[in-house]
Amino acid sequence: MTVRIKSANASNPFLSQRQVRVQPNGTFVAQFDMSHMPANISYELSAHVDGDTLFERTETIAPCDGDCTDTVPETATPKQTDDGENTVTVSQGDTAEIPVSMTDGGTKTLSVGSEATNYRINATVSDDDSDGEVLVLFDTAVAGTEGATLRVADDGDSLTVTESEPDLPSTLDPAAYPYRVFDGQSTDGTPTVGRLIIEANGTANEQFEVEESADFGLEEPVVKGRQGETARIHVVLATADAATISIGSPEINYEINATVRDGNGDARVALLFDTTAAGHDEPTLETAADADAVAVESGSEVALDSQLDAGTYDLSLYRGTEMDGRPDTVGTLLITDGNTTSTDASSDGVDSVTGETSAPQQSQAGDLGISAGALAVGGILAIVGVGICLRSVMN
């Protein structure tokens, strides 16, 4: 899920977002550094999953009076603590041996991982040679690839994968992964529990070619410009061949879409936005480097009768040449009045909010398996010293 905070006032622009992992009990925590922000300004807080907005609210940063200590809670992945649990330890890239007791015969289901760890694979096992045990081999080197992650050590036993694992860009992360063994061919009932502990190995990722997708995006989440001048928008292409950017939206009566390409091999494009030409016959977008290129989508720019208004304009960046689905990166273009100057204020701030936020009427919230209408914010929302902590509970 993406948690986003955005300035509600153009005089102090900022935009920041965090990708958070929702725990099995529905909780999540997002932390932002707000030490550089002045007090007594408003911000918009929202959460998004697969293009759906789960909630939106507007809050105000108040001065930090008294105790300004950061009290962000820990959110460690829940772990089983049963005295009789089994623990299997293996180095990253090696093969773990998970024993499954079959003394009562029949077929059992082994589930390794969980939603909280962003990895899970399920399989049924059978003790075909009736020796009372099936030793399951879990190959951490091929987990998340086309290889066989699970197999049995004894040819006399059998194993069938019933829930495929997710694709991984690198070796399975070192962590403690819960595993559960259920009677029968489903994950119903009370399981026997254990832990698979994968220890870090610095050389385990050498076999993977990791795409540098994390670098793709806007260098600055907030781009500033003035009426009558040219704003510079820095786009990082990383390994992408092209990027498509949308500036503005129909709701604010101005929009322009364009595709940029890197021509000098630095994986970046400095895009120049001419506020004077915006909405008129002159070219609104150009590249700072002659080798780079920008192509404006025909008919995408909204015509204006006067100069572009001062205000905030959404920046949406997509990998490739199409604007399908939700953008890979979002930002804000702030255009200030060409006849005025702005002043900056600075102070430490803390904001503490309790209570509940009514659930919005939205469609189903993606892969979380819940409806957006089931979301309630009932914990704490606090900017404590240098941090903002959002804790929510989803039923």
C-alpha positions in Angstrom: 0.0 0.0 0.0 1.2 3.6 -0.7 0.8 6.2 2.1 1.2 9.8 0.8 1.4 13.2 2.4 1.1 16.3 0.3 1.1 20.0 1.1 -2.4 21.6 1.1 -0.9 25.1 0.6 1.1 26.2 -2.4 3.2 28.5 -0.2 5.0 25.5 1.4 5.0 22.7 -1.2 6.1 19.2 -0.3 5.1 15.7 -1.4 6.4 12.4 0.1 5.1 8.8 -0.1 6.0 5.5 1.5 5.4 1.9 0.4 4.1 0.0 3.5 3.4 -3.6 4.2 0.1 -4.4 5.8 0.4 -7.1 8.5 -1.9 -10.1 8.8 -3.8 -8.3 11.6 -4.5 -5.3 9.4 -2.0 -2.9 10.9 0.6 -0.8 9.1 3.0 2.0 10.0 4.4 4.8 7.7 7.1 7.2 8.9 8.0 10.5 7.4 10.8 13.0 8.4 9.0 16.3 9.0 11.8 18.1 10.9 12.4 20.6 8.0 8.7 21.6 7.8 7.3 24.8 9.4 4.5 24.5 12.0 0.9 25.6 11.4 0.6 24.4 7.8 -1.9 21.9 6.5 -1.2 18.7 4.7 -3.3 16.0 2.9 -2.9 12.5 4.1 -4.0 9.6 1.9 -3.5 5.8 1.3 -3.7 4.1 -2.1 -3.9 0.5 -3.3 -3.9 -0.5 -7.0 -5.3 2.9 -8.0 -8.0 3.0 -5.3 -7.9 5.7 -2.6 -8.6 4.0 0.7 -8.9 7.2 2.7 -8.1 10.9 2.6 -7.9 13.4 5.5 -6.4 16.9 6.0 -4.4 17.7 9.1 -2.2 20.5 10.5 1.4 20.5 11.8 1.4 22.0 15.2 4.4 23.3 17.1 6.4 20.7 19.0 5.9 21.6 22.7 7.3 19.6 25.5 8.3 16.0 24.7 9.3 15.8 21.1 10.8 12.3 21.2 10.2 10.1 18.3 8.0 7.2 19.5 7.4 5.3 16.2 6.3 1.8 17.1 8.1 -1.4 16.1 6.3 -3.5 13.5 8.2 -6.7 13.4 6.6 -9.6 11.5 4.5 -11.7 14.0 6.2 -14.9 14.9 5.0 -18.1 16.4 6.2 -18.7 20.0 4.9 -22.1 20.7 7.4 -24.1 22.9 7.2 -27.1 20.6 7.8 -25.3 17.3 10.4 -26.5 14.9 13.2 -24.3 13.6 15.1 -24.9 10.4 18.1 -22.7 9.7 19.8 -22.3 6.3 22.2 -19.9 4.6 20.8 -17.7 1.8 21.3 -19.6 -1.5 21.4 -23.1 0.2 18.8 -25.8 0.5 16.8 -26.2 3.8 15.5 -29.6 5.0 12.0 -29.4 6.5 10.8 -32.6 8.2 7.1 -33.3 8.0 5.8 -36.0 10.5 3.5 -38.5 8.8 3.0 -40.9 11.7 -0.8 -40.7 11.4 -0.6 -41.4 7.6 -2.6 -39.7 4.9 -1.7 -36.5 3.1 -0.6 -33.2 4.6 -0.2 -29.6 3.3 2.9 -27.6 3.9 2.7 -23.8 3.7 6.0 -21.8 3.8 5.9 -18.1 4.2 3.0 -15.6 4.7 1.5 -12.4 3.4 3.5 -10.5 6.0 6.8 -11.7 4.5 5.6 -11.1 0.9 6.4 -14.8 0.0 4.4 -18.0 0.3 4.3 -21.4 -1.4 1.9 -24.3 -0.6 2.3 -28.0 -1.4 0.7 -31.3 -0.5 3.0 -34.2 0.6 2.4 -37.9 0.8 4.4 -40.6 2.6 4.2 -43.1 -0.2 6.9 -45.4 1.4 5.1 -45.4 4.8 8.2 -44.6 6.8 6.4 -42.0 9.0 8.1 -38.9 7.6 8.6 -36.8 4.5 11.7 -34.7 4.3 10.9 -31.6 2.2 13.8 -29.8 0.5 13.4 -26.0 0.2 15.9 -24.5 -2.3 16.4 -20.9 -1.4 18.6 -20.3 -4.5 15.7 -20.9 -6.9 12.8 -19.6 -4.8 10.8 -17.2 -6.9 12.2 -18.4 -10.2 11.1 -21.0 -12.7 13.1 -23.7 -10.9 11.7 -26.2 -8.5 11.7 -24.6 -5.0 10.2 -27.6 -3.2 11.0 -31.3 -3.7 11.2 -34.4 -1.5 14.5 -36.0 -0.4 13.2 -39.6 -0.7 12.1 -40.9 -4.1 9.6 -43.0 -2.3 7.6 -39.9 -1.2 5.7 -37.4 -3.4 5.0 -33.6 -3.4 2.7 -31.4 -5.4 2.7 -27.6 -5.4 -0.8 -26.3 -4.9 -0.2 -22.6 -4.6 2.6 -21.1 -6.7 5.1 -18.7 -5.2 5.5 -15.1 -6.3 8.2 -14.1 -8.8 11.3 -12.6 -7.1 13.9 -10.2 -8.6 16.6 -11.6 -6.4 17.4 -14.3 -3.9 14.8 -14.8 -1.2 15.5 -12.2 1.5 17.2 -13.3 4.8 14.4 -13.4 7.4 12.4 -15.8 9.6 9.6 -17.3 7.5 6.8 -19.2 9.3 5.9 -22.6 8.0 2.8 -24.6 8.8 1.7 -28.2 8.3 -2.0 -29.0 8.0 -3.7 -32.3 7.9 -5.3 -33.1 4.6 -5.1 -31.3 1.3 -6.1 -27.8 2.4 -5.0 -25.1 4.9 -8.1 -25.5 7.1 -7.8 -26.6 10.7 -5.1 -26.1 13.3 -1.6 -26.5 11.9 1.7 -27.6 13.4 4.0 -24.6 13.2 7.6 -23.9 12.7 10.1 -21.4 11.4 12.5 -21.4 8.4 15.3 -19.0 9.2 17.3 -17.9 6.2 20.6 -16.3 7.2 22.2 -13.6 5.0 24.8 -14.6 2.4 26.5 -11.7 0.6 27.2 -13.8 -2.6 23.7 -15.2 -3.0 22.4 -12.6 -5.4 25.3 -12.9 -7.9 23.2 -15.1 -10.2 20.5 -12.5 -10.6 20.4 -9.5 -12.9 18.6 -7.0 -10.8 16.7 -4.3 -12.7 17.4 -0.9 -11.3 13.7 0.0 -11.3 14.0 1.7 -7.9 15.9 4.6 -9.6 13.2 5.3 -12.2 11.2 8.4 -11.4 11.4 12.2 -10.7 14.6 13.5 -9.1 12.5 16.0 -7.1 9.0 15.3 -5.9 8.2 19.0 -5.9 9.3 21.1 -8.9 9.1 24.9 -8.5 8.6 27.5 -11.2 7.3 31.1 -11.7 4.8 32.5 -14.1 6.7 33.8 -17.1 9.7 31.6 -16.5 10.7 28.0 -17.4 10.6 25.2 -14.9 13.0 22.3 -15.1 11.7 18.8 -14.5 14.4 16.2 -14.0 13.3 12.7 -15.1 15.4 9.6 -14.3 14.9 6.9 -16.9 17.3 4.3 -15.3 17.0 1.2 -17.5 13.8 2.4 -19.2 13.9 3.2 -22.9 11.3 6.0 -22.5 9.1 7.7 -20.0 5.7 9.3 -20.4 4.8 12.3 -18.3 1.5 14.0 -17.7 1.4 17.5 -16.3 -1.8 18.9 -14.8 -5.2 17.3 -15.1 -8.7 18.0 -16.6 -9.9 19.1 -13.2 -7.7 22.2 -13.1 -8.3 23.0 -16.8 -4.8 22.4 -18.0 -3.0 19.2 -19.1 -0.2 18.2 -21.4 1.2 14.7 -22.0 4.6 13.8 -23.6 7.1 11.0 -24.0 10.8 11.6 -23.3 13.8 9.7 -24.4 17.5 9.8 -23.4 19.9 10.4 -26.2 23.2 11.0 -24.6 23.4 7.8 -22.4 23.2 9.4 -19.0 19.8 7.8 -18.3 18.3 11.2 -17.5 16.3 13.9 -19.2 16.0 17.5 -18.1 12.6 18.6 -19.3 11.9 22.3 -19.7 8.4 23.5 -19.1 7.8 27.0 -20.5 5.0 28.6 -18.5 4.6 31.4 -21.0 4.1 29.0 -23.9 1.8 26.7 -21.9 -1.6 26.5 -23.6 -0.5 28.5 -26.6 1.0 27.8 -30.1 4.6 28.0 -29.0 6.3 24.7 -27.8 5.6 24.2 -24.1 8.1 21.4 -23.6 11.7 21.0 -24.7 14.8 19.1 -23.5 17.8 20.9 -22.0 20.2 18.5 -23.8 20.0 18.5 -27.6 20.7 14.8 -27.7 17.6 14.0 -25.6 14.1 14.1 -27.1 10.5 14.9 -26.1 7.4 14.2 -28.1 4.1 15.9 -27.1 1.0 13.7 -27.5 -1.1 15.2 -30.3 -4.1 17.0 -28.9 -3.2 16.4 -25.3 -2.4 20.1 -24.3 -5.3 22.2 -23.2 -5.5 25.6 -24.9 -5.5 28.6 -22.7 -6.9 32.2 -23.3 -4.3 33.7 -20.9 -1.1 32.8 -19.1 -1.0 29.6 -17.0 -2.5 30.2 -13.6 -0.3 30.1 -10.5 -1.0 27.0 -8.5 -0.1 23.3 -8.1 -0.1 20.9 -11.0 0.1 17.1 -10.7 3.1 15.3 -12.2 2.5 11.7 -13.2 5.3 9.6 -14.7 4.9 6.3 -16.4 7.5 3.8 -17.5 7.4 3.4 -21.3 5.3 5.2 -23.9 1.8 4.5 -22.6 -0.2 5.9 -19.6 -1.8 2.6 -18.6 -2.8 2.0 -15.0 -1.4 4.0 -12.2 1.8 6.1 -12.6 5.1 4.7 -11.4 5.9 8.1 -9.8 3.9 11.1 -8.9 5.0 14.7 -8.0 3.9 18.3 -8.0 4.7 21.2 -10.2 4.3 24.4 -8.2 3.9 27.6 -10.3 4.0 30.8 -8.2 2.7 34.2 -9.0 5.2 36.0 -11.2 4.4 39.3 -9.4 5.0 38.1 -5.8 7.8 36.6 -3.8 7.4 33.9 -1.2 9.0 33.6 2.2 10.0 30.5 4.1 9.3 29.8 7.7 11.0 27.1 9.8 10.2 25.5 13.2 9.9 22.1 14.6 6.5 20.6 14.6 4.4 17.9 16.2 0.9 16.8 15.3 -1.1 14.3 17.4 -4.5 13.1 16.3 -6.6 10.5 17.8 -10.1 9.1 17.1 -11.6 7.6 14.0 -11.9 8.6 10.3 -15.1 7.5 8.5 -14.5 5.0 5.8 -14.8 6.3 2.2 -17.0 4.6 -0.3 -14.5 2.9 -2.6 -14.2 -0.2 -4.6 -12.3 -3.3 -3.4 -8.8 -2.6 -2.3 -6.7 -4.7 -4.6 -4.8 -7.8 -3.4 -5.3 -7.1 0.3 -8.6 -9.0 0.1 -10.6 -6.3 1.9 -12.9 -3.6 0.8 -11.9 0.0 1.2 -15.1 0.6 3.1 -13.8 -1.6 5.8 -10.9 0.7 6.6 -10.9 2.6 9.9 -8.1 4.8 11.2 -8.3 4.4 14.9 -4.7 4.4 16.2 -2.5 7.4 16.2 -1.4 9.9 13.6 1.6 11.8 15.1 4.5 13.9 13.9 6.7 13.4 16.9 9.9 15.4 16.9 11.3 14.6 13.4 8.8 11.9 12.4 5.2 11.3 11.4 3.8 8.0 12.4 0.5 6.7 10.9 -0.9 3.6 12.4 -4.1 2.2 10.9 -6.2 -0.9 11.5 -8.1 -2.6 8.7 -10.7 -5.3 9.5 
